[in-house]
């Protein structure tokens, strides 16, 4: 009975050990008597043969592999330190177990040598300014090798690039000079805009003054024209009244005015006399007037 219980217990233990439950992100590579089965098993419930089968779990999730700082020499012989991240994923669990001993360690070693090869073909200035291009080159070169290990490299991202101290110093000076240049350009632009605004203001002011002077001149001209018109109308009215009055004046009255004017000329201190052209006719009229009074 004891032996029977022992055998039953062993059978139960073998049965339990032959059952494997795999989550969605895992696969099971089975080596049966040392030979790998052609297909990985899982996910879900997987049955293996105890003692005969050797199960190896493989994680299919994407993994981040951090590569520590590596010192590389650029094309122009400048030492530079770079660290980066590799995003990779096992796509063939059987190849990742059979074709390489430790897929992630192998990928890390491959990444360091590939980085030096890529950086060695690029000048320092391009290394500092073309990160995306370097990331793409690293991803392509790594994926070409890791593909046979059943691993796919999804992305490579450079974390930090540390140039030599003298290069950092020159970059600092360059950035300071660039900031000074931008400040001077900004100040010049500000002065330019201020001058433009001032000129625009003076232009608008001059235009407004000219418009005001024009309007004032127009108003003065209109006032002067109106004054001249009124004066002309007054002068014309005066002439009309004089003409109307002159028509009613007796010729003898005019004769007396002539004589009075000659009297005033004679009493003046001037040595020159100006006599009207009608002086002869005036004399005749005077004589005629005296004759009428005598008769």
Legacy VTK file of the C-alpha trace (Angstrom):
# vtk DataFile Version 3.0
C-alpha trace
ASCII
DATASET POLYDATA
POINTS 295 float
0.000 0.000 0.000
2.805 2.374 0.830
4.483 1.663 -2.484
1.192 2.225 -4.237
0.759 5.611 -2.563
4.297 6.548 -3.476
3.719 5.654 -7.123
0.452 7.561 -7.187
2.164 10.614 -5.643
4.961 10.460 -8.204
2.429 10.176 -10.995
0.582 13.225 -9.689
3.838 15.183 -9.417
4.797 14.218 -12.968
1.395 15.218 -14.205
1.613 18.611 -12.485
5.132 19.226 -13.757
4.050 18.402 -17.283
1.474 21.219 -17.313
2.635 24.746 -18.013
0.437 27.860 -18.187
1.920 30.649 -20.273
0.695 34.284 -20.294
0.018 36.085 -23.556
3.469 37.670 -23.756
5.449 34.402 -23.297
6.319 31.466 -25.518
7.815 28.085 -24.583
10.714 26.624 -26.554
10.836 22.854 -25.935
14.032 20.793 -26.278
13.011 17.132 -26.515
15.994 14.917 -25.753
18.192 17.878 -26.720
16.503 18.618 -30.042
14.363 21.744 -30.383
10.805 21.276 -31.505
10.093 23.216 -34.740
7.460 25.434 -33.171
7.390 27.314 -29.895
4.391 26.580 -27.694
1.943 28.928 -26.017
0.318 31.009 -24.845
-2.139 29.205 -22.572
-1.938 25.640 -21.284
1.037 23.644 -22.609
1.743 19.970 -21.921
5.327 18.706 -21.897
6.860 15.344 -21.177
8.662 15.392 -17.855
12.344 14.424 -17.852
12.342 14.127 -21.666
11.403 17.724 -22.489
13.390 20.781 -21.374
11.182 23.913 -21.457
12.689 27.427 -21.967
10.480 30.455 -21.463
10.938 33.394 -23.846
9.500 36.883 -23.147
8.018 38.383 -26.328
7.513 41.880 -24.958
9.506 44.858 -26.220
12.512 45.492 -24.042
14.687 48.548 -23.486
18.396 47.876 -23.550
20.490 50.726 -22.141
23.999 51.061 -23.559
26.324 52.924 -21.141
28.571 55.757 -22.279
30.992 54.751 -24.999
34.004 56.811 -26.054
34.199 57.048 -29.830
36.507 58.802 -32.275
34.856 60.911 -34.959
35.997 61.212 -38.552
37.984 64.360 -37.681
39.723 62.558 -34.757
37.722 64.153 -31.928
36.937 61.943 -28.895
33.288 61.967 -27.890
31.168 60.072 -25.346
27.728 58.756 -26.300
25.120 56.674 -24.486
21.880 55.478 -26.049
18.863 53.202 -25.713
17.841 50.263 -27.898
14.200 49.224 -28.164
14.113 45.586 -29.259
11.662 42.708 -29.300
11.947 38.918 -29.758
9.955 37.949 -32.853
11.284 34.380 -33.256
11.600 32.664 -29.857
13.167 29.521 -31.323
15.985 31.474 -33.037
16.591 33.588 -29.933
17.288 30.365 -27.963
19.015 28.211 -30.548
21.080 30.730 -32.562
22.654 32.769 -29.741
23.663 32.033 -26.179
22.427 35.295 -24.592
20.556 37.428 -27.065
20.530 40.625 -25.001
24.187 40.457 -24.029
25.077 39.782 -27.643
22.968 42.738 -28.772
24.666 45.026 -26.257
28.131 44.025 -27.462
27.058 44.455 -31.076
25.654 47.904 -30.302
28.926 49.209 -28.841
31.012 48.098 -31.828
28.410 49.343 -34.311
28.305 52.732 -32.591
32.073 53.179 -32.976
31.875 52.195 -36.627
29.067 54.649 -37.356
30.589 57.569 -35.424
33.973 56.961 -37.060
32.477 57.884 -40.437
30.910 61.177 -39.246
32.551 64.520 -38.432
32.092 66.050 -34.976
29.773 68.832 -36.137
27.509 66.309 -37.862
27.483 64.085 -34.759
26.238 67.010 -32.693
23.619 68.125 -35.220
22.396 64.904 -36.888
21.150 62.712 -34.061
18.159 61.388 -35.967
20.336 60.296 -38.852
22.730 58.503 -36.492
19.791 56.806 -34.742
18.512 55.509 -38.056
21.924 54.208 -39.136
22.400 52.393 -35.835
18.943 50.820 -36.005
19.468 49.527 -39.553
22.924 48.092 -38.852
21.839 46.427 -35.617
18.688 44.978 -37.140
20.684 43.402 -39.971
22.589 41.249 -37.446
19.987 40.684 -34.738
17.447 39.469 -37.312
19.162 36.066 -37.441
18.875 35.869 -33.654
15.103 36.262 -33.877
15.256 39.804 -32.475
13.868 42.921 -34.137
15.338 46.359 -33.315
12.426 48.803 -33.328
14.263 52.024 -32.458
17.551 53.486 -31.306
17.615 56.743 -29.352
20.761 58.627 -28.345
20.433 59.938 -24.792
23.459 62.206 -24.453
26.463 63.297 -26.472
29.397 64.695 -24.486
32.022 66.424 -26.658
35.579 67.167 -25.412
36.105 70.000 -22.901
37.747 72.320 -25.427
34.877 71.746 -27.839
32.363 72.518 -25.081
34.263 75.727 -24.294
34.267 76.815 -27.937
30.564 75.934 -28.187
29.874 78.079 -25.119
31.744 80.993 -26.679
29.913 80.454 -29.941
26.550 80.435 -28.184
27.487 83.611 -26.287
28.516 85.275 -29.536
25.286 84.127 -31.166
23.249 85.508 -28.274
25.101 88.826 -28.522
24.503 88.892 -32.265
20.799 88.210 -31.777
20.618 90.904 -29.109
22.290 93.413 -31.448
19.997 92.406 -34.298
16.976 92.731 -32.019
18.146 96.142 -30.822
18.800 97.261 -34.403
15.365 96.039 -35.433
13.852 97.929 -32.520
15.678 101.136 -33.500
14.660 100.621 -37.110
11.020 100.126 -36.181
11.150 103.164 -33.897
12.626 105.298 -36.688
10.022 104.007 -39.108
7.223 104.788 -36.667
8.716 108.219 -35.961
9.015 108.925 -39.680
5.475 107.730 -40.235
4.300 109.960 -37.413
6.142 112.968 -38.839
4.758 112.171 -42.275
1.215 111.979 -40.962
1.770 115.162 -38.957
3.113 116.966 -42.040
0.164 115.724 -44.082
-2.266 116.924 -41.436
-0.496 120.303 -41.204
-0.546 120.634 -44.990
-4.212 119.719 -45.065
-4.906 122.252 -42.322
-2.921 124.969 -44.125
-4.708 124.092 -47.354
-8.085 124.364 -45.695
-7.044 127.625 -44.018
-5.770 129.034 -47.336
-8.991 127.992 -49.017
-11.025 129.645 -46.284
-8.868 132.810 -46.455
-9.200 132.890 -50.233
-12.931 132.391 -50.003
-13.174 135.136 -47.368
-11.000 137.456 -49.451
-13.055 136.681 -52.541
-16.250 137.332 -50.627
-14.816 140.594 -49.273
-13.720 141.650 -52.743
-17.133 140.734 -54.108
-18.854 142.777 -51.415
-16.413 145.675 -51.970
-16.953 145.449 -55.719
-20.673 145.434 -55.219
-20.349 148.448 -52.902
-18.067 150.236 -55.354
-20.426 149.460 -58.216
-23.342 150.735 -56.141
-21.391 153.864 -55.278
-20.511 154.429 -58.930
-24.125 153.896 -59.838
-25.203 156.451 -57.256
-22.502 158.874 -58.407
-23.554 158.414 -61.980
-27.172 158.921 -61.036
-26.244 162.050 -59.084
-23.976 163.332 -61.850
-26.793 163.190 -64.299
-28.780 165.634 -62.140
-25.912 168.159 -61.558
-26.186 171.558 -63.264
-23.321 172.285 -65.747
-22.746 175.558 -63.966
-22.055 173.671 -60.747
-19.411 171.640 -62.541
-17.923 174.829 -63.897
-17.676 176.300 -60.437
-15.970 173.096 -59.211
-13.404 173.450 -61.986
-12.770 177.056 -61.047
-12.427 176.166 -57.367
-9.892 173.484 -58.271
-7.849 175.991 -60.326
-7.952 178.398 -57.396
-6.536 175.753 -55.087
-3.784 174.976 -57.586
-2.877 178.611 -57.804
-2.610 179.014 -54.062
-0.255 176.046 -53.647
3.555 176.410 -53.385
4.197 174.157 -56.349
6.012 175.631 -59.329
4.291 173.311 -61.744
0.680 173.513 -62.738
-1.330 170.776 -64.227
-4.163 172.113 -66.310
-6.960 169.960 -67.663
-7.154 169.453 -71.385
-10.550 171.120 -71.452
-9.126 174.431 -70.164
-10.016 176.156 -73.431
-13.557 174.956 -73.303
-13.637 175.943 -69.640
-12.671 179.505 -70.542
-15.380 179.663 -73.133
-17.960 178.448 -70.635
-16.813 181.064 -68.083
-17.129 183.854 -70.601
-20.541 182.628 -71.623
-21.587 182.497 -67.973
-20.450 186.110 -67.382
-22.284 187.303 -70.490
-25.495 185.703 -69.241
-25.142 187.425 -65.871
-24.539 190.830 -67.510
-27.585 190.565 -69.697
LINES 1 296
295 0 1 2 3 4 5 6 7 8 9 10 11 12 13 14 15 16 17 18 19 20 21 22 23 24 25 26 27 28 29 30 31 32 33 34 35 36 37 38 39 40 41 42 43 44 45 46 47 48 49 50 51 52 53 54 55 56 57 58 59 60 61 62 63 64 65 66 67 68 69 70 71 72 73 74 75 76 77 78 79 80 81 82 83 84 85 86 87 88 89 90 91 92 93 94 95 96 97 98 99 100 101 102 103 104 105 106 107 108 109 110 111 112 113 114 115 116 117 118 119 120 121 122 123 124 125 126 127 128 129 130 131 132 133 134 135 136 137 138 139 140 141 142 143 144 145 146 147 148 149 150 151 152 153 154 155 156 157 158 159 160 161 162 163 164 165 166 167 168 169 170 171 172 173 174 175 176 177 178 179 180 181 182 183 184 185 186 187 188 189 190 191 192 193 194 195 196 197 198 199 200 201 202 203 204 205 206 207 208 209 210 211 212 213 214 215 216 217 218 219 220 221 222 223 224 225 226 227 228 229 230 231 232 233 234 235 236 237 238 239 240 241 242 243 244 245 246 247 248 249 250 251 252 253 254 255 256 257 258 259 260 261 262 263 264 265 266 267 268 269 270 271 272 273 274 275 276 277 278 279 280 281 282 283 284 285 286 287 288 289 290 291 292 293 294
